[in-house]
Every structure is written in structure tokens, then in C-alpha cells.
Amino acid sequence: MIGLAVEIDTEAVVVRAEQPLRAVSSAIVGGGVADARSIVNLRVISGFQCDDSERRLDDFVTRRSLARPFVGLLTGARTEHAEQATERGEGLTVWTAVTMGLGNRSTAGRSAAAAWRPSTINTIVIVDGRPEDAALVNLVITATEVKTLALAEGGVRSADGGLVTGTSTDAVVVAATGRGVPCRFGGPVSELGWLVARAVRSAMDAGVARWIRESG
């Protein structure tokens, strides 16, 4: 996308934007509804203490000379293996990157509350379009529905053989450039929601397949 740069390496997945993005996220730093010049999904080691989250992300942003404000996520998954996908249609472009690890699988409504850990399935979605804030929220739902379907159809199961809806610490960021086509809706059968669903599903399928292959 014009005006955006993506960097993926062993430290992080980074999105740099020349102009502020409108973002909705469950991020540990910059979460909620916010404007962002950078999005960071930073890898941390197992056992990382969440009390250090803001400082660790802030240090990384400073060291990489990333523009602020930023949205920051943490993950225990290998960021260099982030799966990417792009979809286009009707004047819209959608890009996504998913970092995948399934060591702490969970099922919403069945798995009990647990201590916070670095997020495992982190999903970043960038929309080159002009969705309303409500549509961005809807896209978070759409991306989450797709994630759960990909896990179910990919054969991922809990320790007792039941269905898995995600991991205990998943996070989602959906951000938009604010240019081009206006979008009121982001549900799975809207044009924008359809593109996001296809992109996230493609990245999720690749991530699940890699995890199964490597955990073999």
C-alpha cells in the first residue's frame, strides 16, 4: 500500500505509516480506538513479566526510530514466521499479518481465567479505505470469527479433544488509512468484511499448517 512500510524479522512485525492510521485494537499499549503512525508486534521470551510491557515496547520504538503514537502488541510466537496475505476488490485493499503459536490453546466459555501471558495469535489488519469506527469494530469481530473457524477446520483441538476458539491471550489490531472508498459496514458479508475475512483466513491457514508441521 502506498505510504506504508512493513518490516518482519526475528524481533517484531512492524508497520510504518506516513500518515496516521485510524486503529481499533485490544493492544496492551495504544489499545482501544486511536490514531497511530506505527504498529508493533514485539516478540518476548516465555515468562515475560507484563508489568514491563510499556517500557519494553517504548524502548523498541525508540531504538527503531518509529513514529509515534504507536499501537503495541507482545507475542511469544516467532515473528519472523508471521504469515501475510493481501486481498483487493471494489477499490479496497486489505493486508494482514498473523503471528501464530498454539501452546496455550483455549476455548471461550470453557477455559477458566488464567494469568496474563504474551499474546500468541496476534492479528494485524490494514485497510486501504475509509471505514467508519463502527465498521472497524465490526472488522475485529469478523477477523475473530475467521480465526476460530480456521482453527476448527484446521483440526486444532484442546487437551480433552474439544474445539479451540483461540489461545488465552490473542490480540487484534484493525487499522485504516482513511483514504479512498468509504465503508459503513465491516461484517462478514459486506464487501470490506469479505476481503478482511479472506485475507485473515489465508494467513491463519498458513499459520496453523506451519504450527502443526513444526510441532509434529
N, C-alpha and C positions, 0 to 999 in steps of 0.2 A: 504494500500500500504506500502511496506517496506520503512522505512526511513521517514515516515510521521506520524504525530500525529494530531488528531482533537479534539478540546475542544469546547463544546457548552454549554452555560449557560445563565443566565439572563443578563450578561454583554456583551457578544460577541460571535461570531463564530471565532475561531482561528485555523489556520493551521500552524503547525511547521514542518519544513523540515530540515533533517540532512545535505543535500547538496542543493546548490542554485537551485531554480526553475526559468525557463525562463517564464516570465509573460507578457501578454498584457492586459491592463485594462483601464477603464475610472475612476480609483480610484482618490480620492481627494488628497491622498498622495502616491507617488510612481507610479503614473499613466503613461500611455504610454507603451513603451517596456522597460522592466527592469528585472534584476535578483533579487530574493527575497528569504530570508530564512524564512520569516513569512508572513502570510496573515491574516489581521484582519478586521472583520466586526463588528464595535462597535456600541452598541445601545446608543442613546442620546435622551433626552426628547424633546417633542414638543416645538418649539420656540427656539431651539438651534441656537446660532449665528455662522455662518460659519467662521467668522474671527478667531475663537478659535479652528478650526478643527485640525491643525497641532499640537498644544500644547496638546490638549486632547488625540489625538492618541499617541503622543510621550510619554506622561505620562503613558498611559495604557501599552504600550510596555515595558517601564522601570519597572513598578510595577509587571508585569507578567514575567519579565526576558526573554523576547522573543528575538530571534536572529535578527540582522539587516544585510542587509537592509530589509525593510518591505513594503508591499503594504497595505494601509489603507483605509477602507470604513467607512461611517457612515450610520446608519439607524434609522428610527423611529419605525420600526417593532420590535416585541418581538423576540429576538434572540433565546430564549430557545425553540421556536416553529419552528426553521429552519427545513425545510424538506430536507432529504438526499436521494440520490439514487446512485446506482453503476451499471455499465454495463461492460461486458467483451466480448472480441472476437478477434480472429486473433492476439494473443499476446499482445493485448492492454487492459488496464483497465482505466475506466473513473469514477470519483467520482464527485458529485455535491452537493452543499447545497444552498438552496434558502430561503431567509427571505422575508416574504410576508405581505404586508399591501396595501389596495386599497382605502385609504381615499382620495388620491389626484389623482384620475384616469385622464388620458389624452389620446388624440388621435393625433398622429403626423400629422402635416399638417392642423389641425383644431384648436387645443388648442393654445391660444396665449402665448407669453412669460410671465414668472412669476418669482417671487423672488425664489432664491435657498432655498431648504429645505433639511433636511437629506433624503437620498435615502430610498425608500420604498421597491421595489422589487430589492434586491441585489442578484446576481447570482455568485457563485464561482464554477469554473470547474477546476479539476485537472486531467491531462492526464499522465498516466504512459506510456510514449512513447517518440519519438524523432521527433516531428513535426517541420518543418521549420517555421520561423517567419511569413511568408505569410499564412501558414496553421493556425497558431494561430489567426491571424486577421480574417481569414475565419470562424473559430470556434466562434468568437464573433458574427459574422453575423448569423450563424446557430442557436446559442443559443437565439438570439434576435427574429429570425423568429419563433422559437418554443414557446417562451414566448407569443408572440402576438397571435399565433394560440390557445394556451391553454386558454387565456383569452376569445377569441371569442367563442370557443366551450364550455367553462365553463359557458357561459351566462352572463359574466360581461359586463355591459353597462354603458354609461355615463349618466349624469343627463337628457339629452334630448332623451335617449333611443338608441343612436348610438353606434357603435362599439368602443371599447377601445383598444389601442395598448400598453398601459403600464401605468406607473404613470409618473408624471412630472420630477422625479428625479432618475430614475433607474440607476443602475451601474452594470458592468460586469467585472469579472476577469477570464481569462483563463490562466492557468499555466501548465508547463510540466516538468517532471523530467529529460528529456533529455537522457533517457536510453532505450535500447530495440529497438523496431521497428521504423524505420524512416518513416515519413509521409510527403508527399509533399502537400497534399490537406486536407481541413477541411470542404468542402461544405457538404450539407445535404445528398448527395448520395455517398460520399466517405465512406470508412469503418470507419474511425475515426469520421467523421461528423455524421454518422448514430448512433454510440454509444453515442456521446455527445447529439444528439437530443433526443434519447430515455431517457437518464438519466435526462436531464432538463425537458422533458415533464412529466416524472413521479413525479419529485419534484414539478413542477408547478401545476399539477393536484391536488396533495395533499394540497398544499398551498391555492389554490383557494377554494377547498372544505371546508377547515378549516375556511377561512375568511367568506364565505357565511354562514356557520353553526353558527359561533360566532357573526356575525353581524345581523343575523336572523331577 
